[in-house]
Amino acid sequence: MGTDSAVVAWVCGEPVSETDLDRYVARLGATSVGEQVGLSSPVSVATAGPLRTWALKSLLTETLLRADASRLGVAGPEALLEAVGAEAGGAPPSEEEISGYYRRNPERWSQPERRMVRHVLCEDRDRAELVARRARSGEDLAGLAGEHSCDPGSRHRRGSLGEVTRGELAGPVEEAVFGAEEGTVIGPVGSEWGWHVLVVEEVRPAGREPLDAVRDVIAAELVAERRRRAIGVWFERRLAEGVRVAEGWEHPATRGLPGSPHRH
């Protein structure tokens, strides 16, 4: 970091100048991140201050993490944060923690009613009536789909629409499918695409996945959350210890990070 212009902050005792900040802004402007936040295009007077503040926060964060990584002998900021999180991971979550999370988040593991559906789509009702009669007489709808369906998306799958839930099918088709018993030939049912003959091959009732099926997922999420919290606590402490912002750049409420730049 250079000191050829006014100092805006110190990181681990080393000064960060306005020139350093300007160079960082120019470098960020050439990246996708800079483009997303608006640094790659001309900046208005109204947004120049907030954008420079955001860039200074980013510069100080990056500088602090790189300094700590070098001090601790790790490969870089990402490896440093991974090490901090891994150290905080500790023992696997207890059964009480896992079951408690499962109870508190019922919507995570709930599933609506699902139905396995096969259909034949015909351009006209007469052909659909013929298909329906043949299906009701015992012919396999999968074979009839290959022979008669005009739906290119499902014809190569022998008419299979796979697993569907409410909200995925056209109105009258959905009502017919979710009003039918398993194994019943439905139709013809008209829609904007033509005439459908369908069969519900399997009904999978609405329900909730059992705890045993999601225990490993919950445990992984709890460990990840524990690591995120630990990294956050560690980083706030390091900001307080390692960063000092010059007068006129400090945030009025958040120690260690800049606020809107203003001059006294």
N, C-alpha and C positions, 0 to 999 in steps of 0.2 A: 504494500500500500504506500502511496506517496503522500507528501506533505507540501506540495507545490501550490496549494490553495487552502482556503479555510477548512479547518477540521470540523466534521459533522459528528464524528463518533470515535470511540476507541474500542477495539476488540482485543481482549487479553493484553491491554496496555499499548497496543499498536494503533496509530492514528489512521482513520479513514477520512479522506478529503473529499471535497466537492468534485474535484477532478476524477477521483476514483469512482464516485457515484455517476458522473456523466459518462465515463467509459463503460460502466456496467449497464447503464440505460441503453447506450448505443449497441452493446453486444446483445442485450435481451431483445432489442427491437428487430434483430435479424432472425429470431427464433419463433417457433410456433407459439410459445408461451407469451412472448412479447406481442405477437399479432392478436392473441386472444384478449389481452388486457388493453390493447390500443396503443402500444408503444411503437408500432411499426409505421404508423401514419402520423401526419401533422397533428400536434396536440394543441387544443385550445387553451386560452388563459385560464378558463374555469376548471379544466381538468388537469392542468400541468402540475399543480401542487399535490393533489391526491395521488397521481401516478408516480411522482418522484418519491412521495412518502412510501408508497407500496414497494417501489424499487429499492429504497434504502432498507426497509425491513428485510427484503429478500437478500440483499447484499450482506447485511450484518449476520443474518442467519447462516448463510452459506459460509461466510468467513469464519464464524465461530465454530461451526461443525468441522471445517477443514483443519482449523488450528487444533481442536481437541483430538481429531483423528490422528494428526501427526504426532501430537504429544503422547498419545496412548499406543502408537505404533500399529494402527489398523489401516486397512487399505483406503478408506475414504469415508465420507459422511454416511453413505448407505450402510456400510459395514459397521460403522460406529453405532448407529441407531439399532441395527439388528442385534448387536452384542448387548446393548442396554436392555432391549426387549427380552432377549433370551435369558438374561440373568434374572429378570423379574418374573419369568414364566413360572418358576417354582414347580411345586408338586401338581400333578393333574387335578382338575376340579373334583370335588367330592360328589358322591351320589346325591347328597342333599342339594348342592348347588345345581347339579344337572336337572334333577326333578323339579326344583323350584323354578328354573328358567322355563322348563316345559309347561308348567302350570300357568306361569305369568304370560305366556305367549301362545294362547290356543290357536290364534289365526294363522300362525306360521305353519302349523302341521295339519290344518283342516283342508279337506278336498271336497269339491262339489260332486254331485252325481255325474258319472261319466258313462257313456254308452259307445260300444263298438258298433259301427254302422257300415253297411255296404249298400251301394245303390247303382241303379242304371238310369242314366239321363237320356231321354228321347226328345226329339224335336217336335213331335206331334203326339196328341193324346191317343190316337188309334194304335200307334206302335207301342206306347206305354201300356195300354190295356192288354195287348197281346203278351208283352213281357210279364205283366202281373199275373195273367191267367197261367202262363207256363210255370212261373215261380210257385204259384199256389198249388199247381198240380204235382209239384215235387222236384222240378228242375232246379239246379244250383244257380243262385243269382250271380255267383262269380263267373260261371261260364256264360250266362246271358249278358253280363257286362262286356265281356270280350267280343261278343257277337253284335250287340245292339247299342252300347253306350256311345253317346257323342261327346262325353266329357273327357278331353285328353288328359286332364290332370289325374283322374282316378282309373281310367280305362286300363292303363298298363299295370295297375295294381289290382286288376280283376274287380274293379268297382269299390275297393275299400276306401272309406273316408277316415279310417283309423278311429281313435278315441276322440269323441266330441263332448263338449259341455254346453250348457245353455249360453246363448249369445254368439255362437259360432256359425249357426245355420240360418238360412232365410226364414222369415217368420212362419209361413204355413208349413214348411218342411220341418222346422224345429218343433212346432206344436205337435205334428203328427209323430215325429220320432220319440219325443218325450212323453207322449200319451199312449204309446204302444207297449204291449207286453213283449218280453224277450222271445225271439224266434218268429214273430208275426210279420207277414209280408204286408207292406204299407203302400198305398197308392193305387192309381196314379195321383200325385200331388203336384199342382202347378206352381211354378215360380217364374221369375223374370228370365231364367235360363232355359226353361222348357218344362218337361214333365218327368217327375221322379218316381221310380219304383224302388222301395227301400226295404231293408230288413235290419232289425236290431239283433245283432249276434250275441251280445253280452251286455248286461247291466251291472255296473259297478256302483253300489250305493254311496251316497255322501257319507263322509266319516272323517276320522282323524287318525293319522299315522300313529302307531303305538310308540311309546317311549323307547323301547328296545331298538326300533328301526332308525331312530334319529339320535340316539345317545352319542355316537361318535361325532356327529356334526355339531351338536350342542357343545360337547367338550372342546372341540377345536375353536368354536366361536368364543367361548369363555376365556380360553388361553389367549386368543388374539386380542380380545378386549382388555385383558389384564396387561398385556404387553403395551397396547396403545396408551393406556392410562399411565403406566410406568414411564414410558418415553416422554409423555407430556409433562409429568412432574419433574423428571430429570432435566428436561430442556428449559422449563421455567426457572429452575434453580440455576442452571448454567447461564441463562440470560442475565439474571440478577448479579451473578458473580463476575461474568466475563465481559459484559457490554456496558459502556457508559455513553450516553448521547449528549452532544453539545447543547448548550443553552440555545433555545429557539427551535430545536428539532425534537425535543423530548415530548413524550405523550403525557398529558396531565394526570392520567390515572394508572397507566401501565408502565411499571418500572422496567427499564431495559429495552423498550421499543420506542421508536419515534412516533410522534403524532403529526398533525398537519404542520408543515414548516411555516414558521412566522418569525419575524425579527423583533427584538426588543430595542 
